[in-house]
Amino acid sequence: MAKARRPRNGRKVKPKTALPGSLGEVLDSAGFSSLGRRIVIGGPKRGDEKRRSTTVPQLETSGGRLERPSAPTWTAPVIEFLADNLPGDPSVAWDHLFITAYEVGCEALAALGQARTIFGGAIPIAEPEIPEVLPRWDDVATAVVWVAVQSNLLGYRHFAGSRGQPSPQGRFRPNVRASHGCGPAYLAPEAFDAFRSLGLVIDGRWTEAAESVFWRDDPPEWGMDFTRDDRFLAACHSALESVPADVAAEIETIALVTDEEISVRHALEVEHRPQPRTHEEIRALLERFHRDDLDALFCRRWRLQDGWLPPDEVKRSLRLPYDPLAMEMRRAFAARYLPHNPFLSK
């Protein structure tokens, strides 16, 4: 499985009359003309889920907490975006090329009832149908961000005045403004529908809901350092105080690197390697393997807003290996939960 460094923008796009993400683009797409009064754009009618969304999602609040967009708002644009931007022929098969972002994209299409995953990718199903139980919104949004960056449809830009800025030559200027802790970026026009429907961008700026999604990509251009954020610290405290019994048992197994395990590995190396590693080198190797296992546990069983996931939520989750947010939580958690196993907090 490769986590390839995502290419930066070098593509050509057709000019647009209205700035992508602006209200003008939304009105143009919807076919509105001036009536000399304020126009209010509502959501799609029931049964219109499969149409291409051109409406701005309304992020409602309940008790002061930001609510995520309803499923019918984002499913169709997300499916269209993934189907069009994963490698391969959408009518035959998608090939994830063993690149993490595309692997997650194929899994997202399958979770949305549009495909069946196979070795190396996914194939479309004859009669696609959106399932009653949808995958998690935060996981789907992360998959869309990863695919957009990998496909060169999203390019992060440095904050003004930051050090080490690359030359802007040959790079599209940002068309999404910095806001809510997120930096400026260039978002290709063909990606706006999916991002807008997920509630990540509105009126050419990032929304509040986008911030924690971008923590899961952690662009170096933005220098987010979310590990000092109160939400991250509170989530770490909650994770420490509420470890489920099955998770605790798995962590206990992961944390243990035994002398027997080292001896078995050393015997194999003596048999198969011309220069076998020492016991100390093998211990360091096995500690890295166990650390990777703990990363995988956090990527599978933990989410920022919900903490440790129960079995029904695990079923709704996408597999998101190398999730920077989950990996940073593993480090913070291990430093306090497993102080006698310092290799797990590296």
Stockholm file with secondary structure:
# STOCKHOLM 1.0

chainA/1-346         MAKARRPRNGRKVKPKTALPGSLGEVLDSAGFSSLGRRIVIGGPKRGDEKRRSTTVPQLETSGGRLERPSAPTWTAPVIEFLADNLPGDPSVAWDHLFITAYEVGCEALAALGQARTIFGGAIPIAEPEIPEVLPRWDDVATAVVWVAVQSNLLGYRHFAGSRGQPSPQGRFRPNVRASHGCGPAYLAPEAFDAFRSLGLVIDGRWTEAAESVFWRDDPPEWGMDFTRDDRFLAACHSALESVPADVAAEIETIALVTDEEISVRHALEVEHRPQPRTHEEIRALLERFHRDDLDALFCRRWRLQDGWLPPDEVKRSLRLPYDPLAMEMRRAFAARYLPHNPFLSK
#=GR chainA/1-346 SS CBCCCCCCCCCCCCCCSSCTTSHHHHHHHHTCCCCSSCCCCCCCCTTCTTSCCCSCCCCCEETTEECCCCHHHHHHHHHHHHHHHSSEETTTEEECTTBHHHHHHHHHHHHTTSEEEETTEEEECSSCCCCSSCCCHHHHHHHHHHHHHHTTSEEECCCTTCTTCCCCTTSCCCCBBCBTTBCCEEECGGGHHHHHHTTSEETTEECTTHHHHHHTTCCTTTCCCGGGSHHHHHHHHHHHHCCCHHHHHHHHHHTCCCHHHHHHHHHHHHHHCSSCCCHHHHHHHHHHHHHHHHHHHHHHHEETTTEECCHHHHHHCCCCTTCHHHHHHHHHHHHHHCTTCGGGGC
#=GC SS_cons         CBCCCCCCCCCCCCCCSSCTTSHHHHHHHHTCCCCSSCCCCCCCCTTCTTSCCCSCCCCCEETTEECCCCHHHHHHHHHHHHHHHSSEETTTEEECTTBHHHHHHHHHHHHTTSEEEETTEEEECSSCCCCSSCCCHHHHHHHHHHHHHHTTSEEECCCTTCTTCCCCTTSCCCCBBCBTTBCCEEECGGGHHHHHHTTSEETTEECTTHHHHHHTTCCTTTCCCGGGSHHHHHHHHHHHHCCCHHHHHHHHHHTCCCHHHHHHHHHHHHHHCSSCCCHHHHHHHHHHHHHHHHHHHHHHHEETTTEECCHHHHHHCCCCTTCHHHHHHHHHHHHHHCTTCGGGGC
//
